[in-house]
Amino acid sequence: MSGKTCSSSSSSSSVIHAQKLVDQLRVEASMERIKISLTAADLVRYCQDHRRSDPLLTGIAASSNPFKDKKTCVLL
Amino acid sequence: MCDQTFVAATFGPCESCGKASPLMNIYIKTEAINFCSFCVELMTCQVLQGGESVASLKRESDNLKKKLEEERGKLNDIELHQVAEKSEVLGAFAIKTRRLLKGHGNKVLCMDWCKDKRRLVSSSQDGKVIVWDAFTLNKEHGVTLPCTWVMACAYAPSGCAVACGGLDNKCSVFPLSLDKNENLNAKKKSVAMHTNYVSGCTFTSSDMQILTSSGDGTCALWDVESGQLLQSFHGHTADVLSLDLAPSETGNTFVSGGSDMKANIWDMRSGQNIQSFETHESDINCVKYYPSGDAFASASDDATCRFFDLRADREVAIYQKDSIIFGASSVDFSLSGRLLFAGYNDYTINVWDVLKGTRVSVLFGHENRVSRLRVSPDGTALCSASWDNTLRIWS
């Protein structure tokens, strides 16, 4: 089977590919975006609100941390 | 002597209509097109009619890309670290290795915590998947898969099953039983089938569905019971290396990162790619949602970790240092989202202040690259898996 060359400058598969790309970009362009000053403030607020419940941030006493080895009891 | 330099007649799925039939191998401007004869006829007709179509589409896509850049640029009125200036500076960070889990015979590639905060599952290059009790270092279950490089493993939300997958191109679910003597391989259920390796898997909100990412460039949602493909996600142009589910109960989106340097946000129900971020300069190895679900972080071979805000639709922070030249393989947030733990190929774990963009601490201990790290569900500990065959629990 010999190969045929087509003299035109386009092909169906790249049209389909380009169409998909344009559709995807249209979807992304239609998204409603919010300014960073507002979203960043929300992120900071979330951190503040939850900092107390974050053990790795605030550290927890050895007695309540199941991974820290408890000191052995000394019987007097 | 057979010299195979001629084109053989091929039979297969037509690139245009998808039907399997004898294909005509033609070349258009050195680009090989494999269409069935019907589609070749159709194409030549279309070409004569719409010769401009590709050019005009390209123009439109370029315009849209420019417009997207402009829109995103308009929102960049302030930097995240500037907003965070009022936050208090983090004090000295003192966590160290509390447990060393030895038992794997080869590189540990992945791990996941159970919701009971004490069990975890890990998988390694030699095909072994082990379920550990992190408090006692007891190995509760062990399974050997027939394939090597088990790159993904996940614990079910109920704690009653684990899913794992890798070079076998499948993701299998193993129900865990209390009976230690039971052979887990007997109950194995093959759920996902990809055409290339499985790089990541996770259960959705229940034990009934799993989401997988694969080297074949797609992600897929499967029903565990029937093994049926519920939804597939196409859009990445190279291997998908990581995925993470949005944290909220009602949320049905997930983020994926791949070798095409893009991180995409997907809608699970429609399969649509709703947002895309392309600022990394190399493969994205790991993606993880911020605890509030409004942002996510990514780790990449370009030695940076980046933070992306979903509502502003752009990157808002880069965590990098001149002294860090090795790729980052895994990231996870602490419970409040203030700390970002990142494992690197230089055997260290760097702890970053998410808001201020500065490094808080470096954790040394592993003797080979860190492949995966996860914060425990209650936030008390961090577990890291490494190519040095061990897992470490830091607290």
Interface residues (C-beta under 8 A of the other chain):
Chain A: M1 S2 G3 K4 T5 C6 S8 S9 S10 S11 S12 S13 S14 V15 I16 A18 Q19 L21 V22 Q24 L25 R26 V27 E28 A29 M31 R33 I34 K35 I36 S37 T39 A40 A41 D42 L43 V44 Y46 C47 Q48 D49 H50 R51 S53 D54 P55 L56 L57 G59 I60 N65 P66 F67 K68 D69
Chain B: V7 A8 A9 E15 S16 M24 N25 I26 Y27 I28 K29 E31 I33 F35 C39 L42 M43 T44 Q46 V47 L48 G50 G51 S53 V54 A55 L57 K58 E60 S61 L64 K65 K67 L68 E71 R72 L75 N76 D77 I78 E79 L80 V83 A84 K86 S87 L90 A94 I95 R98 R99 R118 A134 F135 G235 Q272 N273 I274 Q275 S276 Y290 P291 S292 D294 A295 D309 R311 A312 D313 R314 V316 S334 L335 S336 G337 R338 L339 V354 L355 V375 D378 G379 T380 A381 L382 I393 S395
